[in-house]
Amino acid sequence: MPVFTDVARIQCPYCGESIEIVIDGSLEQQSYIEDCSVCCRPIELAVTVIEDEISVVAKRDDE
């Protein structure tokens, strides 16, 4: 599987700001925590990559 990165725009579940995250497309499914670049709170990300389609679910860490 080729390695590629892509950028996705999500809405922070804490402050509501739209932020960009970099996605590692070499894995079909991944979950990790990334801090919001605006409010610095931890966002739980669940990423699915199927062919060239990227799906990102962003949740608060206390949900």
C-alpha positions in Angstrom: 0.0 0.0 0.0 1.5 3.4 -0.9 2.2 5.9 1.8 0.4 9.2 1.5 -0.6 12.0 3.7 -3.6 14.3 3.4 -5.0 17.2 5.2 -8.5 17.1 6.7 -10.5 19.9 8.2 -12.5 19.1 11.3 -14.4 21.1 13.9 -13.0 21.1 17.4 -15.6 19.5 19.7 -14.6 21.9 22.5 -14.2 25.4 21.0 -16.0 24.9 17.7 -13.1 26.2 15.6 -12.3 24.7 12.3 -8.8 23.2 12.3 -6.7 21.2 9.9 -5.2 17.8 10.8 -2.7 15.8 8.8 -3.8 12.2 8.0 -1.4 9.3 7.5 -3.1 7.4 4.6 -0.9 4.3 4.9 -3.3 2.9 7.6 -6.9 2.0 6.8 -8.1 2.6 10.3 -6.5 4.5 13.1 -7.4 6.3 16.3 -5.3 8.8 18.2 -5.5 12.0 20.3 -4.4 15.3 18.9 -4.6 18.6 20.7 -6.7 21.4 19.1 -4.4 24.1 17.7 -6.7 26.8 19.0 -7.8 25.8 22.5 -5.2 23.0 23.1 -7.7 20.5 24.4 -7.3 16.8 23.5 -9.5 15.6 20.6 -10.1 11.9 20.1 -9.8 11.2 16.4 -11.1 8.0 14.6 -9.8 8.0 11.0 -10.9 5.6 8.3 -9.2 5.6 4.8 -10.9 3.6 2.0 -9.2 4.0 -1.3 -9.0 7.8 -1.6 -11.9 8.6 0.7 -11.1 9.8 4.2 -13.6 9.8 7.1 -12.7 11.5 10.4 -14.8 11.4 13.6 -13.7 13.9 16.2 -14.9 13.6 19.8 -14.1 15.1 23.2 -12.0 12.9 25.4 -14.8 12.9 28.1 -17.6 11.6 25.8 
